[in-house]
Structure formats: C-alpha cells, structure tokens
Amino acid sequence: MSGDKFATSLTLGLMFACEIACLRQSKLITKEQAISIAKKELDRRGIEGKKFDEVESTPEGWRVSFVSVPSVPGGHSTIYLSRSGKILEYRGGR
C-alpha cells in the first residue's frame, strides 16, 4: 500500500472510530435521568414510602439510593443502572 493510500485509510478509520465513540457517548444518561429511572423502577416494583437519598456515578453507570419515610432499620433501597439507563440490579434493605 502506498503512503497516500495508507494515510487515507488511517484517516478514514480514525474518523469512523471517533463517530462510534460520539454515538456511544450521546446515549449516556444524566444524573437526573438516572434518578428518574430509579424512581420509576420503585413504582414498577410497587415499593412505596421511599424518598431519594443519593446518587453516585460508578464505573458501570449509576447507583441511586432511597430511604424509607419514616426511617426504619433496613428501610433502604439501592438501584444500579448502566450508563445507558438499563436497570442492572435492585437491592432492598433487610
């Protein structure tokens, strides 16, 4: 392969990789969206009497925590979401 063809192929390959990365990044949910999705998951599970406590970014996506109102031992719930907003795991208090 000549130098010009190699440079053109390399440039096109880098442009394609950059486009893929931009598309993936645009599908990432925000902190506010993570909280909203987690609240909907509690509703879907029929879990009532919880208020939002905290949200934390994780390597996989988001960890959203809720506490019982009124506060009771083991009254916490945590929902783990992927970066795209998929529910990965629900953990309820004991």
C-alpha positions as CSV (number, residue, x, y, z in Angstrom):
1,M,0.0,0.0,0.0
2,S,1.4,3.4,-0.9
3,G,1.9,6.1,1.6
4,D,-1.0,8.2,0.4
5,K,-3.4,5.3,0.4
6,F,-2.3,4.3,3.9
7,A,-2.7,7.8,5.2
8,T,-6.2,8.0,3.7
9,S,-7.2,4.6,5.1
10,L,-5.8,5.6,8.5
11,T,-7.7,8.9,8.4
12,L,-11.0,7.2,7.5
13,G,-10.5,4.6,10.2
14,L,-9.9,7.2,12.8
15,M,-12.9,9.2,11.7
16,F,-15.1,6.1,11.9
17,A,-13.8,5.3,15.4
18,C,-14.5,8.8,16.5
19,E,-18.0,8.7,15.1
20,I,-18.7,5.4,17.0
21,A,-17.4,6.9,20.2
22,C,-19.6,10.0,19.8
23,L,-22.6,7.9,19.2
24,R,-22.0,5.8,22.3
25,Q,-21.4,9.0,24.4
26,S,-24.6,10.6,23.3
27,K,-26.6,7.6,24.7
28,L,-25.2,8.2,28.3
29,I,-27.9,9.3,30.7
30,T,-27.5,12.2,33.1
31,K,-27.7,12.1,36.9
32,E,-31.2,13.5,36.8
33,Q,-32.3,10.8,34.3
34,A,-30.8,8.1,36.5
35,I,-32.8,9.3,39.5
36,S,-36.0,9.4,37.4
37,I,-35.5,5.9,36.0
38,A,-34.7,4.6,39.5
39,K,-37.9,6.2,40.9
40,K,-39.9,4.5,38.1
41,E,-38.3,1.2,39.0
42,L,-39.5,1.5,42.6
43,D,-43.0,2.3,41.3
44,R,-42.9,-0.7,38.9
45,R,-42.0,-2.9,41.9
46,G,-44.8,-1.4,44.0
47,I,-42.4,-0.1,46.6
48,E,-43.9,2.9,48.4
49,G,-42.8,5.2,51.2
50,K,-39.3,5.9,49.9
51,K,-37.5,9.2,49.3
52,F,-34.5,9.9,47.3
53,D,-31.2,9.8,49.3
54,E,-28.2,10.0,47.0
55,V,-26.9,9.2,43.5
56,E,-23.3,8.3,42.7
57,S,-21.5,7.6,39.4
58,T,-20.0,4.2,39.2
59,P,-17.8,2.5,36.6
60,E,-20.9,0.7,35.2
61,G,-23.2,3.8,35.4
62,W,-25.1,5.0,38.4
63,R,-26.0,3.9,41.9
64,V,-29.3,5.5,43.2
65,S,-30.2,5.2,46.8
66,F,-33.6,5.7,48.6
67,V,-34.6,5.6,52.3
68,S,-37.9,4.8,54.0
69,V,-40.1,7.5,55.3
70,P,-40.4,7.3,58.2
71,S,-36.9,5.9,58.7
72,V,-36.8,2.3,59.8
73,P,-33.9,-0.2,60.1
74,G,-33.2,-1.9,56.8
75,G,-35.5,0.6,55.0
76,H,-33.1,1.5,52.3
77,S,-33.2,0.6,48.6
78,T,-30.5,0.9,46.0
79,I,-30.8,0.6,42.3
80,Y,-27.8,0.2,40.0
81,L,-28.2,1.4,36.4
82,S,-26.0,1.1,33.3
83,R,-24.6,4.2,31.6
84,S,-27.4,3.9,29.1
85,G,-30.1,3.7,31.8
86,K,-30.8,-0.1,31.9
87,I,-31.6,-1.5,35.4
88,L,-28.7,-3.7,36.4
89,E,-29.7,-4.6,39.9
90,Y,-32.1,-3.8,42.7
91,R,-31.0,-4.2,46.3
92,G,-33.6,-3.8,49.1
93,G,-32.9,-3.3,52.8
94,R,-33.2,-6.3,55.1
